[in-house]
Amino acid sequence: MTTATDVAAWVDRYLAAWESNLADDIRAAFTEDAEYRVRPHEAPAVGHPAIVAAWLEHQDAPGTWTFEWHPVALEGDVAVIQCVTAYSLGDKSGTYDNLWVIRLADDGRAREFTDWWIGR
């Protein structure tokens, strides 16, 4: 059963990876066979090598974004969180509303991650 504490710990891992863009930090947030979707309608990146490659293909430079979040729902091993991401520089410059659907494994890493986002 996923708890709010589990979700907060996972978000901390994700944010560490987002800030560093280091492969070890990215892998630390996901199980070896995880499915990672940056858009719900696209095929997922599956497994560490594919997730790291997809992440680094779309990486954000440290210090160019801010992020706020709060939980919306917890059910079993699934968490849904609502987020606001604001980019100050680059191609993504602007504010985005996100809904993340995360399925956590027993060890606290994500087995599935889907980002539903829309620009304001």
N, CA, C and O atoms as CSV, one atom per row, in Angstrom:
chain,resi,resn,atom,element,x,y,z
A,1,MET,N,N,0.837,-1.176,0.000
A,1,MET,CA,C,0.000,0.000,0.000
A,1,MET,C,C,0.886,1.246,0.000
A,1,MET,O,O,1.696,1.440,0.907
A,2,THR,N,N,0.731,2.067,-1.001
A,2,THR,CA,C,1.503,3.294,-1.123
A,2,THR,C,C,0.946,4.349,-0.173
A,2,THR,O,O,-0.267,4.541,-0.088
A,3,THR,N,N,1.846,5.035,0.543
A,3,THR,CA,C,1.446,6.086,1.471
A,3,THR,C,C,1.895,7.444,0.944
A,3,THR,O,O,2.694,7.532,0.012
A,4,ALA,N,N,1.371,8.493,1.551
A,4,ALA,CA,C,1.789,9.847,1.184
A,4,ALA,C,C,3.286,10.033,1.423
A,4,ALA,O,O,3.946,10.752,0.673
A,5,THR,N,N,3.820,9.401,2.444
A,5,THR,CA,C,5.261,9.469,2.721
A,5,THR,C,C,6.056,8.808,1.608
A,5,THR,O,O,7.096,9.325,1.200
A,6,ASP,N,N,5.577,7.663,1.108
A,6,ASP,CA,C,6.230,6.979,-0.015
A,6,ASP,C,C,6.268,7.876,-1.249
A,6,ASP,O,O,7.291,7.972,-1.926
A,7,VAL,N,N,5.150,8.526,-1.531
A,7,VAL,CA,C,5.064,9.390,-2.707
A,7,VAL,C,C,6.017,10.571,-2.564
A,7,VAL,O,O,6.717,10.916,-3.517
A,8,ALA,N,N,6.054,11.188,-1.399
A,8,ALA,CA,C,6.956,12.325,-1.173
A,8,ALA,C,C,8.415,11.905,-1.338
A,8,ALA,O,O,9.217,12.647,-1.905
A,9,ALA,N,N,8.756,10.718,-0.845
A,9,ALA,CA,C,10.132,10.223,-0.999
A,9,ALA,C,C,10.451,9.993,-2.470
A,9,ALA,O,O,11.553,10.300,-2.925
A,10,TRP,N,N,9.488,9.451,-3.217
A,10,TRP,CA,C,9.725,9.228,-4.638
A,10,TRP,C,C,9.867,10.553,-5.389
A,10,TRP,O,O,10.750,10.689,-6.237
A,11,VAL,N,N,9.021,11.516,-5.092
A,11,VAL,CA,C,9.133,12.822,-5.744
A,11,VAL,C,C,10.503,13.439,-5.444
A,11,VAL,O,O,11.105,14.056,-6.323
A,12,ASP,N,N,10.994,13.279,-4.229
A,12,ASP,CA,C,12.340,13.767,-3.906
A,12,ASP,C,C,13.398,13.109,-4.794
A,12,ASP,O,O,14.311,13.782,-5.272
A,13,ARG,N,N,13.279,11.801,-5.018
A,13,ARG,CA,C,14.207,11.095,-5.920
A,13,ARG,C,C,14.118,11.634,-7.338
A,13,ARG,O,O,15.129,11.883,-7.994
A,14,TYR,N,N,12.886,11.808,-7.795
A,14,TYR,CA,C,12.664,12.323,-9.147
A,14,TYR,C,C,13.269,13.715,-9.293
A,14,TYR,O,O,13.932,14.006,-10.289
A,15,LEU,N,N,13.044,14.571,-8.307
A,15,LEU,CA,C,13.588,15.934,-8.367
A,15,LEU,C,C,15.112,15.933,-8.348
A,15,LEU,O,O,15.739,16.752,-9.020
A,16,ALA,N,N,15.712,15.023,-7.585
A,16,ALA,CA,C,17.178,14.911,-7.579
A,16,ALA,C,C,17.681,14.546,-8.967
A,16,ALA,O,O,18.682,15.093,-9.431
A,17,ALA,N,N,16.990,13.620,-9.634
A,17,ALA,CA,C,17.374,13.229,-10.992
A,17,ALA,C,C,17.149,14.386,-11.968
A,17,ALA,O,O,17.970,14.616,-12.855
A,18,TRP,N,N,16.053,15.105,-11.809
A,18,TRP,CA,C,15.725,16.226,-12.685
A,18,TRP,C,C,16.778,17.316,-12.570
A,18,TRP,O,O,17.156,17.934,-13.565
A,19,GLU,N,N,17.247,17.545,-11.357
A,19,GLU,CA,C,18.246,18.590,-11.134
A,19,GLU,C,C,19.627,18.169,-11.630
A,19,GLU,O,O,20.370,18.997,-12.158
A,20,SER,N,N,19.977,16.901,-11.468
A,20,SER,CA,C,21.337,16.454,-11.811
A,20,SER,C,C,21.474,15.950,-13.239
A,20,SER,O,O,22.524,16.121,-13.858
A,21,ASN,N,N,20.415,15.324,-13.771
A,21,ASN,CA,C,20.472,14.644,-15.070
A,21,ASN,C,C,21.546,13.562,-15.111
A,21,ASN,O,O,22.083,13.257,-16.176
A,22,LEU,N,N,21.858,12.989,-13.965
A,22,LEU,CA,C,22.837,11.902,-13.890
A,22,LEU,C,C,22.128,10.564,-14.017
A,22,LEU,O,O,21.081,10.346,-13.407
A,23,ALA,N,N,22.696,9.678,-14.804
A,23,ALA,CA,C,22.083,8.375,-15.052
A,23,ALA,C,C,21.807,7.618,-13.756
A,23,ALA,O,O,20.753,6.996,-13.626
A,24,ASP,N,N,22.729,7.656,-12.794
A,24,ASP,CA,C,22.514,6.938,-11.535
A,24,ASP,C,C,21.311,7.488,-10.786
A,24,ASP,O,O,20.557,6.718,-10.190
A,25,ASP,N,N,21.112,8.797,-10.802
A,25,ASP,CA,C,19.962,9.398,-10.130
A,25,ASP,C,C,18.666,9.049,-10.847
A,25,ASP,O,O,17.645,8.815,-10.201
A,26,ILE,N,N,18.699,9.012,-12.160
A,26,ILE,CA,C,17.510,8.637,-12.935
A,26,ILE,C,C,17.141,7.182,-12.628
A,26,ILE,O,O,15.983,6.875,-12.348
A,27,ARG,N,N,18.131,6.298,-12.683
A,27,ARG,CA,C,17.873,4.880,-12.398
A,27,ARG,C,C,17.349,4.675,-10.982
A,27,ARG,O,O,16.548,3.769,-10.749
A,28,ALA,N,N,17.785,5.498,-10.032
A,28,ALA,CA,C,17.364,5.352,-8.637
A,28,ALA,C,C,15.869,5.589,-8.448
A,28,ALA,O,O,15.297,5.140,-7.454
A,29,ALA,N,N,15.232,6.284,-9.378
A,29,ALA,CA,C,13.801,6.581,-9.263
A,29,ALA,C,C,12.913,5.507,-9.887
A,29,ALA,O,O,11.704,5.502,-9.655
A,30,PHE,N,N,13.495,4.594,-10.677
A,30,PHE,CA,C,12.691,3.645,-11.449
A,30,PHE,C,C,13.202,2.219,-11.282
A,30,PHE,O,O,14.402,1.987,-11.135
A,31,THR,N,N,12.268,1.265,-11.307
A,31,THR,CA,C,12.681,-0.130,-11.287
A,31,THR,C,C,13.357,-0.473,-12.616
A,31,THR,O,O,13.230,0.258,-13.598
A,32,GLU,N,N,14.072,-1.588,-12.628
A,32,GLU,CA,C,14.821,-1.987,-13.815
A,32,GLU,C,C,13.931,-2.191,-15.032
A,32,GLU,O,O,14.378,-2.005,-16.163
A,33,ASP,N,N,12.675,-2.572,-14.812
A,33,ASP,CA,C,11.753,-2.858,-15.918
A,33,ASP,C,C,10.622,-1.827,-16.018
A,33,ASP,O,O,9.583,-2.102,-16.618
A,34,ALA,N,N,10.823,-0.663,-15.443
A,34,ALA,CA,C,9.763,0.356,-15.390
A,34,ALA,C,C,9.353,0.836,-16.775
A,34,ALA,O,O,10.107,0.750,-17.745
A,35,GLU,N,N,8.118,1.348,-16.824
A,35,GLU,CA,C,7.593,1.999,-18.023
A,35,GLU,C,C,7.497,3.498,-17.728
A,35,GLU,O,O,6.903,3.911,-16.732
A,36,TYR,N,N,8.095,4.309,-18.618
A,36,TYR,CA,C,8.185,5.754,-18.432
A,36,TYR,C,C,7.572,6.449,-19.637
A,36,TYR,O,O,8.057,6.322,-20.761
A,37,ARG,N,N,6.497,7.183,-19.382
A,37,ARG,CA,C,5.805,7.895,-20.469
A,37,ARG,C,C,5.849,9.388,-20.195
A,37,ARG,O,O,5.392,9.843,-19.147
A,38,VAL,N,N,6.400,10.155,-21.133
A,38,VAL,CA,C,6.391,11.612,-20.997
A,38,VAL,C,C,5.113,12.207,-21.567
A,38,VAL,O,O,4.823,13.384,-21.350
A,39,ARG,N,N,4.357,11.409,-22.286
A,39,ARG,CA,C,3.026,11.757,-22.801
A,39,ARG,C,C,2.207,10.477,-22.779
A,39,ARG,O,O,2.715,9.414,-23.135
A,40,PRO,N,N,0.944,10.562,-22.365
A,40,PRO,CA,C,0.164,9.325,-22.183
A,40,PRO,C,C,-0.106,8.553,-23.464
A,40,PRO,O,O,-0.322,7.343,-23.408
A,41,HIS,N,N,-0.100,9.203,-24.598
A,41,HIS,CA,C,-0.442,8.532,-25.858
A,41,HIS,C,C,0.768,7.930,-26.568
A,41,HIS,O,O,0.614,7.259,-27.588
A,42,GLU,N,N,1.960,8.164,-26.043
A,42,GLU,CA,C,3.172,7.629,-26.680
A,42,GLU,C,C,3.574,6.303,-26.060
A,42,GLU,O,O,3.251,6.015,-24.908
A,43,ALA,N,N,4.274,5.512,-26.831
A,43,ALA,CA,C,4.808,4.255,-26.299
A,43,ALA,C,C,5.808,4.579,-25.190
A,43,ALA,O,O,6.537,5.567,-25.276
A,44,PRO,N,N,5.838,3.752,-24.158
A,44,PRO,CA,C,6.742,4.045,-23.047
A,44,PRO,C,C,8.190,3.681,-23.365
A,44,PRO,O,O,8.471,2.817,-24.196
A,45,ALA,N,N,9.093,4.366,-22.679
A,45,ALA,CA,C,10.474,3.890,-22.583
A,45,ALA,C,C,10.431,2.805,-21.510
A,45,ALA,O,O,9.896,3.027,-20.424
A,46,VAL,N,N,10.986,1.645,-21.806
A,46,VAL,CA,C,10.907,0.524,-20.882
A,46,VAL,C,C,12.314,0.106,-20.463
A,46,VAL,O,O,13.164,-0.179,-21.306
A,47,GLY,N,N,12.546,0.074,-19.164
A,47,GLY,CA,C,13.832,-0.353,-18.620
A,47,GLY,C,C,14.807,0.801,-18.490
A,47,GLY,O,O,14.676,1.833,-19.149
A,48,HIS,N,N,15.788,0.600,-17.624
A,48,HIS,CA,C,16.758,1.661,-17.322
A,48,HIS,C,C,17.444,2.259,-18.547
A,48,HIS,O,O,17.465,3.484,-18.671
A,49,PRO,N,N,18.002,1.473,-19.451
A,49,PRO,CA,C,18.692,2.101,-20.584
A,49,PRO,C,C,17.777,3.021,-21.398
A,49,PRO,O,O,18.176,4.121,-21.779
A,50,ALA,N,N,16.555,2.568,-21.661
A,50,ALA,CA,C,15.619,3.370,-22.457
A,50,ALA,C,C,15.138,4.598,-21.688
A,50,ALA,O,O,14.983,5.674,-22.266
A,51,ILE,N,N,14.904,4.440,-20.391
A,51,ILE,CA,C,14.439,5.570,-19.580
A,51,ILE,C,C,15.520,6.637,-19.496
A,51,ILE,O,O,15.236,7.822,-19.671
A,52,VAL,N,N,16.743,6.234,-19.234
A,52,VAL,CA,C,17.848,7.203,-19.159
A,52,VAL,C,C,17.999,7.923,-20.499
A,52,VAL,O,O,18.154,9.143,-20.532
A,53,ALA,N,N,17.955,7.185,-21.587
A,53,ALA,CA,C,18.100,7.803,-22.915
A,53,ALA,C,C,16.970,8.795,-23.184
A,53,ALA,O,O,17.221,9.902,-23.662
A,54,ALA,N,N,15.726,8.411,-22.882
A,54,ALA,CA,C,14.585,9.311,-23.103
A,54,ALA,C,C,14.698,10.546,-22.228
A,54,ALA,O,O,14.435,11.661,-22.678
A,55,TRP,N,N,15.085,10.348,-20.990
A,55,TRP,CA,C,15.242,11.464,-20.049
A,55,TRP,C,C,16.276,12.451,-20.574
A,55,TRP,O,O,16.021,13.653,-20.649
A,56,LEU,N,N,17.442,11.931,-20.934
A,56,LEU,CA,C,18.540,12.812,-21.354
A,56,LEU,C,C,18.245,13.491,-22.689
A,56,LEU,O,O,18.769,14.571,-22.961
A,57,GLU,N,N,17.414,12.873,-23.520
A,57,GLU,CA,C,17.016,13.483,-24.782
A,57,GLU,C,C,16.192,14.751,-24.545
A,57,GLU,O,O,16.219,15.677,-25.355
A,58,HIS,N,N,15.467,14.784,-23.439
A,58,HIS,CA,C,14.583,15.919,-23.128
A,58,HIS,C,C,14.984,16.611,-21.833
A,58,HIS,O,O,14.158,17.279,-21.211
A,59,GLN,N,N,16.236,16.462,-21.420
A,59,GLN,CA,C,16.649,16.990,-20.120
A,59,GLN,C,C,16.514,18.505,-20.037
A,59,GLN,O,O,16.588,19.218,-21.038
A,60,ASP,N,N,16.314,18.967,-18.812
A,60,ASP,CA,C,16.230,20.394,-18.517
A,60,ASP,C,C,17.485,20.802,-17.762
A,60,ASP,O,O,17.946,20.087,-16.873
A,61,ALA,N,N,18.027,21.944,-18.118
A,61,ALA,CA,C,19.212,22.445,-17.427
A,61,ALA,C,C,18.859,22.793,-15.981
A,61,ALA,O,O,17.797,23.357,-15.717
A,62,PRO,N,N,19.739,22.461,-15.058
A,62,PRO,CA,C,19.491,22.821,-13.657
A,62,PRO,C,C,19.260,24.326,-13.505
A,62,PRO,O,O,19.897,25.148,-14.164
A,63,GLY,N,N,18.327,24.649,-12.615
A,63,GLY,CA,C,18.060,26.048,-12.326
A,63,GLY,C,C,17.153,26.758,-13.313
A,63,GLY,O,O,16.923,27.959,-13.177
A,64,THR,N,N,16.625,26.038,-14.316
A,64,THR,CA,C,15.775,26.678,-15.327
A,64,THR,C,C,14.297,26.402,-15.090
A,64,THR,O,O,13.461,26.807,-15.898
A,65,TRP,N,N,13.958,25.720,-13.996
A,65,TRP,CA,C,12.572,25.348,-13.742
A,65,TRP,C,C,12.253,25.439,-12.259
A,65,TRP,O,O,13.135,25.362,-11.404
A,66,THR,N,N,10.968,25.605,-11.980
A,66,THR,CA,C,10.453,25.471,-10.619
A,66,THR,C,C,9.324,24.452,-10.670
A,66,THR,O,O,8.745,24.202,-11.727
A,67,PHE,N,N,9.021,23.872,-9.524
A,67,PHE,CA,C,8.072,22.761,-9.488
A,67,PHE,C,C,7.324,22.784,-8.166
A,67,PHE,O,O,7.926,22.898,-7.098
A,68,GLU,N,N,6.017,22.676,-8.248
A,68,GLU,CA,C,5.162,22.538,-7.069
A,68,GLU,C,C,4.247,21.346,-7.294
A,68,GLU,O,O,3.865,21.065,-8.430
A,69,TRP,N,N,3.896,20.648,-6.235
A,69,TRP,CA,C,3.045,19.481,-6.388
A,69,TRP,C,C,2.237,19.225,-5.125
A,69,TRP,O,O,2.583,19.686,-4.037
A,70,HIS,N,N,1.164,18.487,-5.297
A,70,HIS,CA,C,0.403,17.971,-4.162
A,70,HIS,C,C,-0.325,16.705,-4.600
A,70,HIS,O,O,-0.689,16.564,-5.767
A,71,PRO,N,N,-0.536,15.784,-3.660
A,71,PRO,CA,C,-1.212,14.535,-4.005
A,71,PRO,C,C,-2.689,14.770,-4.278
A,71,PRO,O,O,-3.328,15.614,-3.650
A,72,VAL,N,N,-3.211,14.012,-5.220
A,72,VAL,CA,C,-4.633,14.055,-5.547
A,72,VAL,C,C,-5.315,12.773,-5.070
A,72,VAL,O,O,-6.406,12.815,-4.502
A,73,ALA,N,N,-4.657,11.625,-5.309
A,73,ALA,CA,C,-5.263,10.346,-4.946
A,73,ALA,C,C,-4.191,9.298,-4.697
A,73,ALA,O,O,-3.131,9.309,-5.323
A,74,LEU,N,N,-4.482,8.395,-3.773
A,74,LEU,CA,C,-3.660,7.215,-3.506
A,74,LEU,C,C,-4.599,6.021,-3.466
A,74,LEU,O,O,-5.595,6.023,-2.744
A,75,GLU,N,N,-4.273,5.013,-4.244
A,75,GLU,CA,C,-5.082,3.798,-4.261
A,75,GLU,C,C,-4.157,2.612,-4.498
A,75,GLU,O,O,-3.590,2.474,-5.582
A,76,GLY,N,N,-4.002,1.761,-3.498
A,76,GLY,CA,C,-3.094,0.623,-3.633
A,76,GLY,C,C,-1.681,1.112,-3.858
A,76,GLY,O,O,-1.122,1.819,-3.020
A,77,ASP,N,N,-1.095,0.735,-4.997
A,77,ASP,CA,C,0.278,1.145,-5.312
A,77,ASP,C,C,0.325,2.326,-6.279
A,77,ASP,O,O,1.394,2.673,-6.781
A,78,VAL,N,N,-0.831,2.946,-6.544
A,78,VAL,CA,C,-0.905,4.046,-7.507
A,78,VAL,C,C,-1.092,5.377,-6.781
A,78,VAL,O,O,-1.910,5.509,-5.870
A,79,ALA,N,N,-0.307,6.353,-7.218
A,79,ALA,CA,C,-0.435,7.729,-6.729
A,79,ALA,C,C,-0.703,8.639,-7.917
A,79,ALA,O,O,-0.136,8.460,-8.996
A,80,VAL,N,N,-1.561,9.601,-7.706
A,80,VAL,CA,C,-1.816,10.638,-8.694
A,80,VAL,C,C,-1.474,11.959,-8.024
A,80,VAL,O,O,-1.982,12.270,-6.947
A,81,ILE,N,N,-0.602,12.737,-8.673
A,81,ILE,CA,C,-0.248,14.034,-8.113
A,81,ILE,C,C,-0.465,15.121,-9.163
A,81,ILE,O,O,-0.277,14.910,-10.361
A,82,GLN,N,N,-0.862,16.276,-8.672
A,82,GLN,CA,C,-1.039,17.446,-9.528
A,82,GLN,C,C,0.172,18.341,-9.338
A,82,GLN,O,O,0.606,18.581,-8.211
A,83,CYS,N,N,0.719,18.835,-10.446
A,83,CYS,CA,C,1.951,19.608,-10.412
A,83,CYS,C,C,1.814,20.869,-11.254
A,83,CYS,O,O,0.984,20.944,-12.160
A,84,VAL,N,N,2.635,21.845,-10.940
A,84,VAL,CA,C,2.814,23.023,-11.782
A,84,VAL,C,C,4.307,23.171,-12.000
A,84,VAL,O,O,5.077,23.272,-11.044
A,85,THR,N,N,4.714,23.182,-13.257
A,85,THR,CA,C,6.117,23.328,-13.634
A,85,THR,C,C,6.260,24.623,-14.420
A,85,THR,O,O,5.520,24.865,-15.374
A,86,ALA,N,N,7.210,25.446,-14.017
A,86,ALA,CA,C,7.459,26.699,-14.734
A,86,ALA,C,C,8.912,26.711,-15.185
A,86,ALA,O,O,9.827,26.497,-14.390
A,87,TYR,N,N,9.107,26.965,-16.474
A,87,TYR,CA,C,10.439,27.057,-17.063
A,87,TYR,C,C,10.741,28.520,-17.348
A,87,TYR,O,O,9.926,29.230,-17.936
A,88,SER,N,N,11.910,28.959,-16.929
A,88,SER,CA,C,12.293,30.358,-17.117
A,88,SER,C,C,13.054,30.584,-18.416
A,88,SER,O,O,13.093,31.706,-18.923
A,89,LEU,N,N,13.662,29.530,-18.962
A,89,LEU,CA,C,14.505,29.656,-20.145
A,89,LEU,C,C,14.275,28.505,-21.104
A,89,LEU,O,O,13.733,27.467,-20.724
A,90,GLY,N,N,14.688,28.692,-22.346
A,90,GLY,CA,C,14.731,27.593,-23.302
A,90,GLY,C,C,13.444,27.379,-24.064
A,90,GLY,O,O,12.495,28.158,-23.969
A,91,ASP,N,N,13.440,26.279,-24.836
A,91,ASP,CA,C,12.315,25.940,-25.700
A,91,ASP,C,C,11.024,25.704,-24.923
A,91,ASP,O,O,9.935,25.913,-25.458
A,92,LYS,N,N,11.133,25.276,-23.680
A,92,LYS,CA,C,9.955,24.967,-22.879
A,92,LYS,C,C,9.468,26.164,-22.064
A,92,LYS,O,O,8.532,26.027,-21.275
A,93,SER,N,N,10.074,27.319,-22.236
A,93,SER,CA,C,9.754,28.493,-21.438
A,93,SER,C,C,8.243,28.676,-21.300
A,93,SER,O,O,7.518,28.713,-22.294
A,94,GLY,N,N,7.786,28.789,-20.061
A,94,GLY,CA,C,6.366,28.947,-19.779
A,94,GLY,C,C,5.958,28.105,-18.588
A,94,GLY,O,O,6.799,27.531,-17.896
A,95,THR,N,N,4.658,28.039,-18.359
A,95,THR,CA,C,4.104,27.304,-17.218
A,95,THR,C,C,3.251,26.156,-17.734
A,95,THR,O,O,2.507,26.301,-18.704
A,96,TYR,N,N,3.372,25.015,-17.070
A,96,TYR,CA,C,2.676,23.799,-17.461
A,96,TYR,C,C,1.943,23.209,-16.258
A,96,TYR,O,O,2.461,23.194,-15.141
A,97,ASP,N,N,0.745,22.729,-16.507
A,97,ASP,CA,C,0.013,21.962,-15.507
A,97,ASP,C,C,0.238,20.491,-15.819
A,97,ASP,O,O,0.108,20.063,-16.966
A,98,ASN,N,N,0.574,19.728,-14.797
A,98,ASN,CA,C,0.880,18.307,-14.960
A,98,ASN,C,C,-0.003,17.478,-14.045
A,98,ASN,O,O,-0.366,17.908,-12.950
A,99,LEU,N,N,-0.338,16.303,-14.502
A,99,LEU,CA,C,-0.945,15.279,-13.679
A,99,LEU,C,C,-0.077,14.044,-13.862
A,99,LEU,O,O,0.028,13.503,-14.962
A,100,TRP,N,N,0.536,13.609,-12.785
A,100,TRP,CA,C,1.401,12.440,-12.844
A,100,TRP,C,C,0.659,11.244,-12.266
A,100,TRP,O,O,0.045,11.335,-11.203
A,101,VAL,N,N,0.721,10.130,-12.970
A,101,VAL,CA,C,0.202,8.868,-12.483
A,101,VAL,C,C,1.414,7.962,-12.282
A,101,VAL,O,O,2.146,7.662,-13.225
A,102,ILE,N,N,1.609,7.538,-11.049
A,102,ILE,CA,C,2.815,6.797,-10.667
A,102,ILE,C,C,2.408,5.499,-9.979
A,102,ILE,O,O,1.603,5.515,-9.048
A,103,ARG,N,N,2.954,4.388,-10.429
A,103,ARG,CA,C,2.745,3.097,-9.762
A,103,ARG,C,C,4.075,2.734,-9.103
A,103,ARG,O,O,5.079,2.518,-9.781
A,104,LEU,N,N,4.066,2.672,-7.768
A,104,LEU,CA,C,5.297,2.422,-7.025
A,104,LEU,C,C,5.469,0.943,-6.708
A,104,LEU,O,O,4.505,0.229,-6.431
A,105,ALA,N,N,6.719,0.507,-6.755
A,105,ALA,CA,C,7.086,-0.844,-6.339
A,105,ALA,C,C,7.272,-0.845,-4.819
A,105,ALA,O,O,7.290,0.212,-4.189
A,106,ASP,N,N,7.407,-2.023,-4.245
A,106,ASP,CA,C,7.577,-2.140,-2.799
A,106,ASP,C,C,8.817,-1.409,-2.291
A,106,ASP,O,O,8.850,-0.981,-1.137
A,107,ASP,N,N,9.836,-1.263,-3.136
A,107,ASP,CA,C,11.074,-0.598,-2.712
A,107,ASP,C,C,11.007,0.925,-2.877
A,107,ASP,O,O,11.997,1.612,-2.625
A,108,GLY,N,N,9.861,1.459,-3.294
A,108,GLY,CA,C,9.689,2.899,-3.398
A,108,GLY,C,C,10.028,3.493,-4.749
A,108,GLY,O,O,9.824,4.688,-4.967
A,109,ARG,N,N,10.546,2.673,-5.669
A,109,ARG,CA,C,10.821,3.173,-7.013
A,109,ARG,C,C,9.565,3.027,-7.873
A,109,ARG,O,O,8.679,2.231,-7.563
A,110,ALA,N,N,9.501,3.796,-8.943
A,110,ALA,CA,C,8.344,3.731,-9.831
A,110,ALA,C,C,8.458,2.543,-10.778
A,110,ALA,O,O,9.508,2.313,-11.378
A,111,ARG,N,N,7.362,1.790,-10.906
A,111,ARG,CA,C,7.249,0.739,-11.911
A,111,ARG,C,C,6.623,1.293,-13.179
A,111,ARG,O,O,6.886,0.817,-14.283
A,112,GLU,N,N,5.785,2.316,-12.996
A,112,GLU,CA,C,5.150,2.994,-14.127
A,112,GLU,C,C,5.054,4.482,-13.799
A,112,GLU,O,O,4.780,4.869,-12.663
A,113,PHE,N,N,5.285,5.301,-14.814
A,113,PHE,CA,C,5.163,6.754,-14.664
A,113,PHE,C,C,4.574,7.303,-15.953
A,113,PHE,O,O,5.062,7.014,-17.046
A,114,THR,N,N,3.518,8.099,-15.815
A,114,THR,CA,C,2.922,8.775,-16.965
A,114,THR,C,C,2.705,10.234,-16.603
A,114,THR,O,O,2.141,10.549,-15.555
A,115,ASP,N,N,3.155,11.112,-17.472
A,115,ASP,CA,C,2.994,12.563,-17.288
A,115,ASP,C,C,1.927,13.066,-18.259
A,115,ASP,O,O,2.100,12.990,-19.475
A,116,TRP,N,N,0.840,13.572,-17.721
A,116,TRP,CA,C,-0.207,14.240,-18.499
A,116,TRP,C,C,0.048,15.725,-18.300
A,116,TRP,O,O,-0.087,16.225,-17.184
A,117,TRP,N,N,0.414,16.444,-19.363
A,117,TRP,CA,C,0.745,17.861,-19.194
A,117,TRP,C,C,0.098,18.720,-20.278
A,117,TRP,O,O,-0.210,18.263,-21.379
A,118,ILE,N,N,-0.089,19.974,-19.912
A,118,ILE,CA,C,-0.642,20.945,-20.849
A,118,ILE,C,C,-0.052,22.305,-20.518
A,118,ILE,O,O,0.045,22.682,-19.351
A,119,GLY,N,N,0.338,23.033,-21.547
A,119,GLY,CA,C,0.858,24.379,-21.358
A,119,GLY,C,C,-0.274,25.361,-21.105
A,119,GLY,O,O,-1.372,25.223,-21.644
A,120,ARG,N,N,0.011,26.339,-20.289
A,120,ARG,CA,C,-1.003,27.370,-20.006
A,120,ARG,C,C,-1.045,28.375,-21.136
A,120,ARG,O,O,-1.830,29.322,-21.091
